[in-house]
Amino acid sequence: MDDRILGLHHITAIADNAKRNLQFYTETLGLRFVKKTVNFDDPGTYHFYFGDEHGTPGSILTFFPWEGIGRGHTGTGMATEIGYSVPAGSLDFWTERFKAHNVTHGPIAERFGEQYLPFEDPDGLKLNLIVSKTTDNRQAWETAEVKAAHATKGFHNVVLTLRSIGPTASILTDVFGYKFLEQEGNRHRFVTDAIPEASIVDLVESKEPAGKGGGGTNHHVAFRVANDEVLMHFREKVVKKGLNITQKINRDYFFSLYFREPGGVLFEIATNNPGFTVDEPLEQLGQHLKLPVQYESMRADIEKVLPAL
């Protein structure tokens, strides 16, 4: 198994309303609801995971839906856009679907030779549907309304907006093994050849003010490694860079390390193992409230305070 960073693992964002968030991503966007659990540090708040059939790393968008938190705003020092890969010829379908569902969206445009459709979720989170110029063979999750010919296949890229890209680029290249690919305006594209999909990080250099966390903003970006051994290898590399990084944390479905890269974005490194079927079978993913073991004795109290879905 590869001992490199294997592209993106998951991206975690913030929502203002749990029910609205769940409906948008499962019904409008057509993702699978992979896991319903709670925030490890705030068990009165859900932690939702959306992805493909298996919750494959590289397809997983997760949310902390903090009820009533209000909107944040994007800016420097944060991940500002999420790109999903979609099949060629699907953008017209999505344009019409967004119109029918009153989804805020822009016109189809082109960047780095790839067509994309920008849109926002109900909290204002900025996303793009992108037709990759390289073949994406991942199997999409289908719903009654969103079939494989149009459905998202998983992440294409993530965009980080920074006051200066140099220090962050150094983490990507020197620590994570990414390479600079190309530049378009103030947008610099970095890619890893360790995996064919979910392999792109775009760095945008901007003098705009710092972002403010809240609904519609990204909380952190997680990069993927094969297992615990590789995870700890990267911990050593980050420490050698002079950055503070956590000890290994068990997140039930993966093991994680967290550090803040020099541009201010919270990075996580997460393992493939053990995966989302560790506590419920594949066909039942997302159907039951799964609690971290330390909260299981509090289940009745937690269920009382969680918002109705």
Secondary structure as the mmCIF struct_conf table of DSSP 4:
data_model
#
loop_
_struct_conf.conf_type_id
_struct_conf.id
_struct_conf.beg_label_comp_id
_struct_conf.beg_label_asym_id
_struct_conf.beg_label_seq_id
_struct_conf.end_label_comp_id
_struct_conf.end_label_asym_id
_struct_conf.end_label_seq_id
BEND BEND1 ARG A 4 ARG A 4
BEND BEND2 GLY A 7 GLY A 7
STRN STRN1 LEU A 8 ALA A 15
BEND BEND3 ASP A 16 ASP A 16
HELX_RH_AL_P HELX_RH_AL_P1 ALA A 18 GLN A 23
HELX_RH_PI_P HELX_RH_PI_P1 PHE A 24 THR A 28
BEND BEND4 LEU A 29 LEU A 29
STRN STRN2 ARG A 32 ASN A 39
TURN_TY1_P TURN_TY1_P1 PHE A 40 ASP A 41
STRN STRN3 ASP A 42 GLY A 51
BEND BEND5 ASP A 52 ASP A 52
TURN_TY1_P TURN_TY1_P2 GLU A 53 HIS A 54
TURN_TY1_P TURN_TY1_P3 PRO A 57 GLY A 58
BEND BEND6 SER A 59 SER A 59
STRN STRN4 ILE A 60 PRO A 65
TURN_TY1_P TURN_TY1_P4 GLU A 67 GLY A 68
STRN STRN5 ARG A 71 ARG A 71
STRN STRN6 HIS A 73 HIS A 73
STRN STRN7 THR A 76 THR A 76
TURN_TY1_P TURN_TY1_P5 GLY A 77 GLY A 77
STRN STRN8 MET A 78 SER A 85
TURN_TY1_P TURN_TY1_P6 ALA A 88 GLY A 89
HELX_RH_AL_P HELX_RH_AL_P2 LEU A 91 ALA A 100
TURN_TY1_P TURN_TY1_P7 HIS A 101 ASN A 102
STRN STRN9 HIS A 105 HIS A 105
STRN STRN10 ALA A 109 ARG A 111
TURN_TY1_P TURN_TY1_P8 PHE A 112 GLY A 113
STRN STRN11 GLU A 114 GLU A 120
TURN_TY1_P TURN_TY1_P9 PRO A 122 ASP A 123
STRN STRN12 LYS A 126 ILE A 130
BEND BEND7 LYS A 133 THR A 134
HELX_LH_PP_P HELX_LH_PP_P1 ARG A 138 GLU A 142
BEND BEND8 ALA A 144 VAL A 146
TURN_TY1_P TURN_TY1_P10 ALA A 148 HIS A 150
BEND BEND9 ALA A 151 ALA A 151
STRN STRN13 GLY A 154 LEU A 162
BEND BEND10 ARG A 163 ARG A 163
BEND BEND11 ILE A 165 ILE A 165
HELX_RH_AL_P HELX_RH_AL_P3 GLY A 166 SER A 170
HELX_RH_PI_P HELX_RH_PI_P2 ILE A 171 VAL A 175
BEND BEND12 PHE A 176 PHE A 176
STRN STRN14 LYS A 179 GLU A 184
TURN_TY1_P TURN_TY1_P11 GLY A 185 ASN A 186
STRN STRN15 ARG A 187 VAL A 191
BEND BEND13 ASP A 193 ALA A 198
STRN STRN16 ILE A 200 GLU A 205
BEND BEND14 GLU A 208 GLU A 208
HELX_LH_PP_P HELX_LH_PP_P2 PRO A 209 PRO A 209
STRN STRN17 ALA A 210 ALA A 210
HELX_LH_PP_P HELX_LH_PP_P3 GLY A 211 GLY A 211
STRN STRN18 LYS A 212 LYS A 212
BEND BEND15 GLY A 214 GLY A 214
STRN STRN19 GLY A 215 GLY A 215
TURN_TY1_P TURN_TY1_P12 GLY A 216 GLY A 216
BEND BEND16 THR A 217 THR A 217
STRN STRN20 ASN A 218 VAL A 225
BEND BEND17 ALA A 226 ASN A 227
HELX_RH_AL_P HELX_RH_AL_P4 ASP A 228 LYS A 240
TURN_TY1_P TURN_TY1_P13 LYS A 241 GLY A 242
STRN STRN21 ILE A 245 ILE A 245
HELX_LH_PP_P HELX_LH_PP_P4 THR A 246 LYS A 248
STRN STRN22 ILE A 249 ASN A 250
BEND BEND18 ASP A 252 TYR A 253
STRN STRN23 PHE A 254 ARG A 260
TURN_TY1_P TURN_TY1_P14 PRO A 262 GLY A 263
BEND BEND19 GLY A 264 GLY A 264
HELX_LH_PP_P HELX_LH_PP_P5 VAL A 265 VAL A 265
STRN STRN24 LEU A 266 PRO A 274
HELX_RH_3T_P HELX_RH_3T_P1 PHE A 276 VAL A 278
BEND BEND20 ASP A 279 GLU A 280
HELX_RH_3T_P HELX_RH_3T_P2 LEU A 282 GLN A 284
TURN_TY1_P TURN_TY1_P15 LEU A 285 GLY A 286
BEND BEND21 GLN A 287 HIS A 288
STRN STRN25 LEU A 289 LEU A 289
HELX_RH_3T_P HELX_RH_3T_P3 VAL A 293 MET A 298
HELX_RH_AL_P HELX_RH_AL_P5 ARG A 299 VAL A 305
BEND BEND22 LEU A 306 LEU A 306
HELX_LH_PP_P HELX_LH_PP_P6 PRO A 307 ALA A 308
#
